[in-house]
Amino acid sequence: MEKKQIVISEVKKLLEDGMNRKDISALYQLNPRDAKMLWNHPSLKGVKKAKYSVGIELVDDTPVETAQ
């Protein structure tokens, strides 16, 4: 059996995007033991999902004027 690689920064990003722990566990197809191991990781312990997610990304394309 090949071990799954789960990147902590990706899990944090999913939480920031509004996914909850149950959804993330399902996404990675984790059994309860694996899920417990994931959520007990020091970087994820106590981290909650974002209360809301923003569906837009702002890109500032205006030129920056430099003072000379």
TIDO-736954 format. One record per atom (N, C-alpha, C): residue in one letter; atom name; x, y, z. Coordinates in nm, 4 decimals, decimal comma. Layout:
BEGIN
SITE  drenfi  vexvex         x         y         z
SITE       A      CA         X         Y         Z
...
END
This chain:
BEGIN
SITE  drenfi  vexvex         x         y         z
SITE       M       N    0,0844   -0,1190    0,0000
SITE       M      CA    0,0000    0,0000    0,0000
SITE       M       C    0,0887    0,1251    0,0000
SITE       E       N    0,0611    0,2134   -0,0934
SITE       E      CA    0,1395    0,3362   -0,1044
SITE       E       C    0,0820    0,4427   -0,0104
SITE       K       N    0,1693    0,5123    0,0570
SITE       K      CA    0,1257    0,6160    0,1501
SITE       K       C    0,0871    0,7415    0,0725
SITE       K       N   -0,0170    0,8080    0,1199
SITE       K      CA   -0,0605    0,9345    0,0605
SITE       K       C    0,0264    1,0460    0,1144
SITE       Q       N    0,0564    1,1412    0,0293
SITE       Q      CA    0,1287    1,2603    0,0751
SITE       Q       C    0,0294    1,3748    0,0844
SITE       I       N    0,0224    1,4324    0,2019
SITE       I      CA   -0,0666    1,5463    0,2247
SITE       I       C    0,0209    1,6631    0,2679
SITE       V       N    0,0115    1,7713    0,1945
SITE       V      CA    0,0928    1,8896    0,2221
SITE       V       C    0,0146    1,9816    0,3159
SITE       I       N    0,0754    2,0143    0,4277
SITE       I      CA    0,0086    2,0938    0,5316
SITE       I       C   -0,0361    2,2299    0,4780
SITE       S       N    0,0468    2,2936    0,3962
SITE       S      CA    0,0091    2,4251    0,3423
SITE       S       C   -0,1149    2,4148    0,2532
SITE       E       N   -0,1320    2,3028    0,1832
SITE       E      CA   -0,2515    2,2834    0,1010
SITE       E       C   -0,3757    2,2673    0,1892
SITE       V       N   -0,3601    2,1953    0,2991
SITE       V      CA   -0,4718    2,1769    0,3925
SITE       V       C   -0,5104    2,3120    0,4531
SITE       K       N   -0,4113    2,3916    0,4904
SITE       K      CA   -0,4393    2,5254    0,5455
SITE       K       C   -0,5120    2,6115    0,4427
SITE       K       N   -0,4718    2,6020    0,3168
SITE       K      CA   -0,5358    2,6796    0,2096
SITE       K       C   -0,6817    2,6370    0,1943
SITE       L       N   -0,7079    2,5066    0,2003
SITE       L      CA   -0,8457    2,4583    0,1917
SITE       L       C   -0,9295    2,5107    0,3077
SITE       L       N   -0,8716    2,5156    0,4270
SITE       L      CA   -0,9425    2,5713    0,5428
SITE       L       C   -0,9711    2,7192    0,5222
SITE       E       N   -0,8723    2,7917    0,4687
SITE       E      CA   -0,8912    2,9349    0,4415
SITE       E       C   -0,9996    2,9567    0,3374
SITE       D       N   -1,0129    2,8615    0,2445
SITE       D      CA   -1,1132    2,8721    0,1388
SITE       D       C   -1,2527    2,8322    0,1869
SITE       G       N   -1,2639    2,7911    0,3141
SITE       G      CA   -1,3947    2,7647    0,3717
SITE       G       C   -1,4327    2,6182    0,3837
SITE       M       N   -1,3451    2,5262    0,3451
SITE       M      CA   -1,3767    2,3836    0,3612
SITE       M       C   -1,3618    2,3465    0,5089
SITE       N       N   -1,4462    2,2545    0,5545
SITE       N      CA   -1,4340    2,2103    0,6930
SITE       N       C   -1,3520    2,0814    0,6987
SITE       R       N   -1,3225    2,0387    0,8195
SITE       R      CA   -1,2361    1,9213    0,8389
SITE       R       C   -1,2972    1,7950    0,7774
SITE       K       N   -1,4279    1,7802    0,7912
SITE       K      CA   -1,4949    1,6615    0,7371
SITE       K       C   -1,4797    1,6568    0,5848
SITE       D       N   -1,5006    1,7714    0,5190
SITE       D      CA   -1,4875    1,7772    0,3730
SITE       D       C   -1,3445    1,7490    0,3279
SITE       I       N   -1,2474    1,8026    0,4008
SITE       I      CA   -1,1065    1,7820    0,3656
SITE       I       C   -1,0691    1,6353    0,3855
SITE       S       N   -1,1164    1,5753    0,4932
SITE       S      CA   -1,0900    1,4328    0,5169
SITE       S       C   -1,1488    1,3483    0,4046
SITE       A       N   -1,2678    1,3842    0,3579
SITE       A      CA   -1,3308    1,3119    0,2475
SITE       A       C   -1,2543    1,3339    0,1171
SITE       L       N   -1,2070    1,4571    0,0956
SITE       L      CA   -1,1310    1,4885   -0,0255
SITE       L       C   -1,0074    1,4009   -0,0368
SITE       Y       N   -0,9383    1,3822    0,0734
SITE       Y      CA   -0,8171    1,3000    0,0753
SITE       Y       C   -0,8468    1,1517    0,1025
SITE       Q       N   -0,9751    1,1172    0,1163
SITE       Q      CA   -1,0194    0,9800    0,1417
SITE       Q       C   -0,9486    0,9200    0,2639
SITE       L       N   -0,9558    0,9939    0,3745
SITE       L      CA   -0,8891    0,9506    0,4979
SITE       L       C   -0,9824    0,8663    0,5828
SITE       N       N   -0,9285    0,7605    0,6387
SITE       N      CA   -1,0060    0,6847    0,7366
SITE       N       C   -0,9960    0,7596    0,8698
SITE       P       N   -1,0788    0,7256    0,9671
SITE       P      CA   -1,0782    0,8011    1,0942
SITE       P       C   -0,9414    0,8089    1,1621
SITE       R       N   -0,8640    0,7034    1,1556
SITE       R      CA   -0,7312    0,7033    1,2200
SITE       R       C   -0,6388    0,8034    1,1493
SITE       D       N   -0,6402    0,8025    1,0149
SITE       D      CA   -0,5558    0,8954    0,9398
SITE       D       C   -0,6003    1,0398    0,9613
SITE       A       N   -0,7325    1,0602    0,9659
SITE       A      CA   -0,7855    1,1946    0,9877
SITE       A       C   -0,7417    1,2483    1,1237
SITE       K       N   -0,7467    1,1624    1,2255
SITE       K      CA   -0,7044    1,2042    1,3592
SITE       K       C   -0,5577    1,2434    1,3578
SITE       M       N   -0,4758    1,1657    1,2872
SITE       M      CA   -0,3333    1,1963    1,2773
SITE       M       C   -0,3105    1,3307    1,2070
SITE       L       N   -0,3868    1,3552    1,1010
SITE       L      CA   -0,3745    1,4816    1,0274
SITE       L       C   -0,4112    1,5995    1,1169
SITE       W       N   -0,5267    1,5928    1,1818
SITE       W      CA   -0,5760    1,7074    1,2585
SITE       W       C   -0,5025    1,7268    1,3906
SITE       N       N   -0,4224    1,6300    1,4319
SITE       N      CA   -0,3400    1,6470    1,5511
SITE       N       C   -0,2008    1,6992    1,5177
SITE       H       N   -0,1748    1,7260    1,3891
SITE       H      CA   -0,0457    1,7831    1,3505
SITE       H       C   -0,0333    1,9206    1,4165
SITE       P       N    0,0848    1,9542    1,4694
SITE       P      CA    0,1016    2,0824    1,5404
SITE       P       C    0,0617    2,2059    1,4585
SITE       S       N    0,0806    2,2026    1,3280
SITE       S      CA    0,0466    2,3188    1,2454
SITE       S       C   -0,1028    2,3305    1,2188
SITE       L       N   -0,1779    2,2229    1,2430
SITE       L      CA   -0,3216    2,2241    1,2150
SITE       L       C   -0,4066    2,2170    1,3409
SITE       K       N   -0,3442    2,1862    1,4522
SITE       K      CA   -0,4184    2,1703    1,5768
SITE       K       C   -0,4831    2,3035    1,6156
SITE       G       N   -0,6137    2,3023    1,6285
SITE       G      CA   -0,6878    2,4224    1,6681
SITE       G       C   -0,7197    2,5175    1,5542
SITE       V       N   -0,6730    2,4882    1,4324
SITE       V      CA   -0,7014    2,5753    1,3178
SITE       V       C   -0,8427    2,5464    1,2694
SITE       K       N   -0,9209    2,6493    1,2555
SITE       K      CA   -1,0597    2,6353    1,2113
SITE       K       C   -1,0732    2,6836    1,0673
SITE       K       N   -1,1833    2,6438    1,0045
SITE       K      CA   -1,2094    2,6915    0,8695
SITE       K       C   -1,2436    2,8402    0,8745
SITE       A       N   -1,2276    2,9061    0,7623
SITE       A      CA   -1,2623    3,0476    0,7547
SITE       A       C   -1,4132    3,0618    0,7746
SITE       K       N   -1,4545    3,1680    0,8397
SITE       K      CA   -1,5972    3,1883    0,8633
SITE       K       C   -1,6716    3,2128    0,7329
SITE       Y       N   -1,6037    3,2715    0,6382
SITE       Y      CA   -1,6615    3,2930    0,5053
SITE       Y       C   -1,5473    3,2918    0,4053
SITE       S       N   -1,5795    3,2660    0,2822
SITE       S      CA   -1,4767    3,2698    0,1786
SITE       S       C   -1,5142    3,3773    0,0775
SITE       V       N   -1,4146    3,4376    0,0227
SITE       V      CA   -1,4345    3,5427   -0,0750
SITE       V       C   -1,4180    3,4805   -0,2127
SITE       G       N   -1,5132    3,5053   -0,3014
SITE       G      CA   -1,5120    3,4443   -0,4335
SITE       G       C   -1,4438    3,5278   -0,5393
SITE       I       N   -1,3723    3,6323   -0,4970
SITE       I      CA   -1,3030    3,7157   -0,5959
SITE       I       C   -1,1581    3,7352   -0,5553
SITE       E       N   -1,0775    3,7671   -0,6520
SITE       E      CA   -0,9381    3,8024   -0,6264
SITE       E       C   -0,9143    3,9369   -0,6938
SITE       L       N   -0,8680    4,0348   -0,6193
SITE       L      CA   -0,8440    4,1671   -0,6735
SITE       L       C   -0,7020    4,1769   -0,7278
SITE       V       N   -0,6911    4,2271   -0,8501
SITE       V      CA   -0,5611    4,2466   -0,9127
SITE       V       C   -0,5501    4,3944   -0,9473
SITE       D       N   -0,4519    4,4618   -0,8897
SITE       D      CA   -0,4320    4,6040   -0,9147
SITE       D       C   -0,3391    4,6201   -1,0347
SITE       D       N   -0,3965    4,6638   -1,1470
SITE       D      CA   -0,3171    4,6784   -1,2693
SITE       D       C   -0,2886    4,8245   -1,3024
SITE       T       N   -0,3142    4,9136   -1,2054
SITE       T      CA   -0,2866    5,0539   -1,2301
SITE       T       C   -0,1378    5,0791   -1,2135
SITE       P       N   -0,0800    5,1630   -1,2997
SITE       P      CA    0,0620    5,1903   -1,2884
SITE       P       C    0,0939    5,2688   -1,1614
SITE       V       N    0,2067    5,2398   -1,1035
SITE       V      CA    0,2496    5,3079   -0,9816
SITE       V       C    0,3367    5,4262   -1,0238
SITE       E       N    0,2968    5,5455   -0,9786
SITE       E      CA    0,3735    5,6647   -1,0116
SITE       E       C    0,4854    5,6805   -0,9099
SITE       T       N    0,6040    5,7043   -0,9590
SITE       T      CA    0,7176    5,7244   -0,8692
SITE       T       C    0,7513    5,8727   -0,8626
SITE       A       N    0,7747    5,9213   -0,7441
SITE       A      CA    0,8107    6,0612   -0,7252
SITE       A       C    0,9595    6,0772   -0,7509
SITE       Q       N    0,9928    6,1788   -0,8292
SITE       Q      CA    1,1349    6,2021   -0,8606
SITE       Q       C    1,1844    6,3302   -0,8011
END
